[in-house]
Amino acid sequence: MPTAPLLRRPVFIYGNNVVGGAEYMFLRRSEAARRLGLEPVIITPPGAMDAKYRAVARVLHAPRPLLAKAGAWPGLNARLVGQLAAQLGPGPWSFEATAMPGLHLASLLAERLPGSDYAFFVIGPQAAPRHRPPRLADLITRPGRWWRALRGRDYYEEVAELADRGRFFSVNEPCAEDVARQLGRPGFPVGLHPVVVLASASPPPPTSGRFLLSVSRLDGTMKAYVDGLIQALPALRTQVPDLTLTIVGDGPDRARLEALARRLAPGAVTFLGTLDNVALASLYAGCTAFVGMGTASIEAALHGAPVVFALESEPRALSPGYYGDPAVLGFGEKVPGQGQHPVADYLARLVQDAAFRQEIAQRGRAQAESRHGIAGLDQRLRVLLASPPSVGPVLPCPWPAWSRLLLNVARGYAWRPLVKEGPEAPSLDLHEGALAGLQHELTGGTGDLVCGVRDLVVHRP
């Protein structure tokens, strides 16, 4: 009888561990691996997503300076890879990484562990890996490039070879095209792996009141549009006096944004910090309109909110349009040739016209359901993990920032243990038949552990 193809086990390498879109993308991919009967592994620094990660994957912790910043030397990376390989075991594995130095580590691990391969995953705009080390030949033939490399600004053109091997993935076309332009090779093949979002199976009653909603990490950089949204609120309130703004999320820019809100719209802006998925579902379903980008915008649409995109890294709060409009590409990235208008222009009609709100909400929900459903994720991941390994080139060690390199020496990374298992959570062994029912009870149908039970891990016997 024919046998099912062996599936490589997925390993996701990501240098941040906060509550963000990329973390949730790897969480959803880990859940898909579990549905395929595999135990995925997430390599990450300790952080806010550990409890959710541990519910569906094995977690290996490594220092953030070695996963997220170019500050190591070849010997230190080899030491880290040796410890990771010892923890992982023989494999075969499929490694996914989104940036340097994680992608460099993935290439070393794929070479070291037989039958394994690695892939580059584009999760945002302007994401081409940088810090390729300077080459002596460039000093003579291309001194400008040599100088860029010396400052850590040269791109890894080897990433384009991963595209030729079918190991270059992106959450959408605009992000992939951004990277292709950065590498100077437009049009190379890219596998599209859209982010997956889940609607709550039993959502709570919608939050009442007329309010705009934004959900993001308050970083002041990529999500700078929150600044412009606060500034636009007073003008919108002249049309709808009871309109308020609710901001969900946390980050280094929160204190400044709170001060701005108190000055421009006192009493009209509420900051709620980070919320679980049940509370978010209620806000999504009850808001007058959602303003944002990325995964949160898709989640909002899936819960029935009319969505106005906000462009990344744009403090004036500009927008290409509504989610669900077929003419709008991406979900918040700046696309060449695509229009940019103030978010307030798109909100003005939404906040006053209930029929128009319903039309935009229905369009957005239909698009979210068709493009970002769970079945497509499982199938794409199965095809990837069953395909013959296609080992890309071993990428050169990223050129370090010398200040970070010296800090890593001072931290003792050259002799300290670098990898450890994520802390174990209390566990409960269940028979297979009880798994689905308990998961639904604990997650409210979302797949995420909530309501104070985040440290419960379900094991198959």
N, C-alpha and C positions, 0 to 999 in steps of 0.2 A: 504494500500500500504506500502511496506517496506520503511523505512526511511534511509537516508544516515547516517553513523556513525558520531557521534560528534567528531570533530577534536580538540584536545587540542591546545592551542595557544603556539607557541614556544617563549622561552626567552633565549637569548644567553648572557652569562656572560664571559667577557674577560677583563683582567687587563691591556692591552695595547691599545693604540689608535694612531698608526702611520700608514704610508702607507706600508703595509706588506701583506704577503700571508695569514696569519690567519685572518686578518681583512677582506680581500676580500672573504675568505671562508664564513664568517658569513654574509657578504653583499649578496653573492649569495644565501645563505640559506634563508635570509630574503626575497629576491626577489621571491624565490620559494613559500614561505608562502603566499605572496601577490597573486601569481597566483592561489593558493588554496583558495582564498577568506578570508584569515586571516590577522590580524594586528599583526605582530611580535613585540617583544620588545628586545632592545639591552641595556644591563647594562654595562657601560664602564666609564672610566674617560674621561673628556673633551680632545679632540685631533684632529688630522689631518683628520680623517674620518667622523667627525660629519655631514658635509654637505651631503655626499653620504648616510650615514646611515639614515638621516632624510627624504630622498626622498622615502624610502621604509619601514621605521619602526618607532616606537615610541622609543625615546632615553631617558634613565634615567642615569643621571650622579651620580657617587659615587666616593669618593676619591681613587686615585690610590694606596696609601699605604695600603688600606683595601682590595683592589681587587687583587693586584699583589704581595704583600709581606706578609710574616708571621710575623705580629707585633701586633696582637690584642689579647684580652682576651675574654673568653666566653660572659661576659656581654656586651662588645662592639659589638661583632658580633650579639648578640641577638637584640641589639638596631638597628643596620643596617638592619637586616632582618625584624624587625617590620616596619621600614619606607618603605622598599621596598614592603612589603606585602600590606601596606596601599595604595601605589601608584598603584600597580598592580590590586588589587581587587580580587574577588573570583575565577576566573579561570573557568575550569581547565587549568593547564599550563604544558608545557614540557620544563624543564630547561636543558640547555647544558653548560658545562664548561670544560676547558682544563687543569686546574692545581689547586693547592692550592694557596690561600684560596677560590677561586671562587667555587670549587667543594663542599667545606664544606658549603658555603652559599646556594648553590643549594639544598643540602640535607635538610637543615633547612627549606627552603622555600617550598619544596615538602611536608614535614611533616605538615607544617602549613596551606597550602592551599588545601582543599579537592579535590580529583580527580586528583592531580598533580603527576608527577614523575620527575626523573632527570637522566641524562646520562653523562658519561665521554667520551670526544672526544679527541683522540690522534691526534695531528697535526704535530708531529715531532719526531725525534729520542730521546731516553733516557728520556722519558716523564712521567715515573711513578711518581705519586704524593708523595712528601716527607713531612717532618715535622710532622709525627705522634708523639703524645706526649709520653714521656717515661712512662712505666708501672712498678709499684713496683715489680710485680712478676718477671719481666725480670731481675731486679737487682740481684736476687738470682739465677734464673735458666739460664739466658742468659745475663750475664753482658756486653758482647760485644755489643749486640743489645741495651741494656739500655744506654750505653755510646754513641752509634751512635744517638739514639733518643734525648739524652740530647743536642747534637750538631746540631739537626735539620736534620739528615740524614737518618732517618728510614722511610721506605715506608709504605703506607696504603695498607695492604693486603686485606682490605674490597673491594677494587676496583675490585678484581677478582670475588666477588659476583655479582657485576653489570654485568659482562660478563655472568654469569649463568642466569641472568634475562633478557638478551638481550638488555642491556643498556650500552654496551661498544663498542665504534665505533672508527674507525681509517681511515685515509686518504689512507693508503696502508698496505700491509702485513708486510714489513720490520719494520715499526714503531710499529705495534702491537706486533710483535715478540720481539722487543727490550724491551717493557714494560713487556711482559710476563717473559722474562729472569730476569729483575730487581725484579719482584715480586716472583721469584722462582717457577713459575707455568706455564711452557711452554705448549702450545697447547690448551689453553682455547678458547672458541668460541668468535669470534670478528665479528661485523658487519662492512663491508667495505662501506664507504661513500666517494668515491673519490672526490677530489676538482673538481669544474666545472669552465671551462674557456669559454669565448665567443670571437669569432672573429668579427671584425668590419664588419657590413653589407656593408658599402661603404668605404673601406679603401682608404686613400690618396695614391698618387703615392709613390712607394718605394724610400727611400733615396738612392742616388747614391754613388759610391765609393766602394773600397774594405776595409771593416772594420769588426772587431770582435765586438760583442755586449755582454755586461753583465748587467743585471738588478737585483739589490738587495739592501737591506738595508746595508749600509757600517758600520757594527758593530764591525769588527775586531775579532769576535768570531765565530759564526756559519757560517758567510759568509767570513771567512778569506781567501778563495780561490782567492779572488780578488787580494790579495797581490801577490800570486804566478803567477797569470795571467799577471800582469804587469811585473814581473821578466822574464817571458817566452817570452815577445813580442820582445825584440831585436834579439833573435835567429831566430824567425819566419820571421823577416824583412830581414834577410840575404837571405832568399829564395824568399820573395815577398817584395821588397823594399818599395812599396807604401801602404803596409798594415798598418792600424791604429786600435786603440782600442777605443771604445765608452763605457763609464760607466754611467749608469742611476741609480739614487738613492742617498740617503743622509744618514747621520748618524755620530756617534761620531768619526769614524776612517777616515773620508773623508780628513781632512787636512793632516794627515800623508801619506795617499795614494797619494794625489796630489804631495807632496814633493818627494815621491819615484818615481813617474812617471816623474817628471822634471829631476831627477837625472839619471834615467836609459834609458828613451826614450823621450827626450825633443821634444815637438811638435807633438808627435805621439799618445798621450792619451788625450781624451776629456771627461771632467766630465760635465754632463748636469743637475745634480740634479734630482728632482722628476718631472715626466712628466705626462700629462693626457693620456688617452687611445688612442686618435686619433694620437698623436705624436708617441706613442709607436708602434702602428700598422705599421706606416711608417718605423720605424727602424727595427722592426721584419722582415718585408717583404723585406727589402733591404740589410740586413747584409750578409756578406760572411758566417759567422757561429755565433751561439749563444753559450755562455759558462755560465753555471749556474746550479741552482737546484730549486726544488720546483715548485710553481705555475707559476713563470715566464718562466720556461723551457717549460711547457706545452703550455702556451700562444704563445711562440715563435714558437713552432712546428705547432700549429694550423694556424699560419700566414705564414707557408711555409719556415721557417728557419731550416737549418740543426742544430741539437742541440748536443753539447758535454756536458755531465753531469760533474759537479764539485762536489767533495765530501764535505759534511759539515764539518766545523771546521778543515779544512786542509790547512794551509798556503802554502804548497808546490804545491797547485793546482794539485791534483791527481784526476783521473777519473776512473769510472768503464766502460765507453764506451759511445756509441751513444744512444740517445733517439729513440725508435722504434726497437732496437735490442731485440728480445724475450729473450735473455740470460741475459739481464740486469734487475735487480729487483729494485723497488723503483724509486725515482727520486732525487738521490743525497745523500741518507743515506748510512752509512757504513754497508754493509751486510756481516756477517761472511762468509768467503770462496769465496767472490766475488773479482775478480781481481782489482788491483789499479795500474794505470800507469799514467805517466805525461800527463796532458791535451795537452801539446805541441805535443806529439806523435800522438794523434788523430787529432789535427788541421793540422799537416804538410801536409797530403794528401788532406784534405778538401780544403785548401786555394789554391791548385794548380790544382785540378782535378774537372772540372765543372760537368762532368757526375756523378762522385761519390757524389758530393754535392747534386745533384738532387735526386739521389737514397736515400740518408739518409733523405733528406727533405720529400720525399714522404712517406717513412716508418713512420717517426715521425708524420706527419699530419694524416695519417690513424689511428694510435694508439690514438692520442689525440681526434679525432672525435668519435671513438668507445667507449672509456672509460670515457671520461670527458664531455659528452654532457649534455644539459639541461634537456632532457626528463627523463633521469635516475634519476636525482636529484629530480624532482618533484614527481616521483613515490615512491622513497625511503622515502621521507619526509612524503608523504601521509600515507604510511603504518605505519610509526612510530607514527604519531599523532593520527591515528585511532585505534591503538592497545590498549587493556586494560591497564590502568596504572599499572606499576610494581615498587612499591616504594622500593628503596634500603635502606640500613641502614643509620641512621643519623650518619654522620662521626664526630669523635672527633675534637674539635677545634685544629687547627695546633699549634704546639709548637712554641712560638714566639722567634725571635731574640730579646734579651733584649734591645739592642740599638734602634731597631725600635719601640718596645713597648713604651719606654720612649719618643721617638719622637712623637708618636701618642697621648700620654698623653699631651705633650707640645702643640700639635696642637689643643687641645680642643675638640677632637672627642667624648669625653665622654658626652659633653653637647651640642655641636653644631649640627644643622641640617646636615644630612649626604647625603641625596638624594634630587635631584632636577631634574625637567624636562629639557631635552636638549633644548637649546634656539630655539624658534620657528623661522622658515624661512618664508618669504613672500609666501603666498599660492594663488593658483588659482583653483577654483572649476570648474570641467569639467564634462560633461555628459559622460557616459560610452563609447558611440560611438566615441568620440573624443580622448579617452585615448591613443589608440595604435598609431595613427598618430602623436600625439604630442610627445609621448615618443620616437618614431623613429627620429623625427626632432631634439629633444634635445640631444639625446645620440649618434647619428650616428649609431644606430642599436646595440650598445654594451650594453645597459642597464645602462650605467654610465653617469651622467650628466657632460657635458663638455662645453668648450668655454664660460666661464663666466656666466653660468646659473645654478651654483651648488646650489643656494639657492631657487630654485623653487621647491615646493612640490606639487605633483598632488594628489588631494583627490577625491575619489569616493563619489558622493552625497548620 
